[in-house]
């Protein structure tokens, strides 16, 4: 009996933590779909989705970093005129 309660409590705890991760990366509907399907590889799916999200964020940051010198040059050009 106590093993069932521990299992339920642990499963609920993990699902809440994973739900927070998916809200952060902006895919809460995908998490709900995975839970409904009863995906046995949920942790691998979460890990892959977070890695994809991190790569996309890094690419966006690199693009912003690359635009900063261009933006500075534009302002310098406008000030000279």
Secondary structure, 3 states (H helix, E strand, C coil): CHHHHHHHHHHHHHHHHHHHHHHHHCCHHHHHHHHHHCCCCHHHHHHHHHHHHHHHHHHHHHHHHHHHHHHHHHHHHHHHC
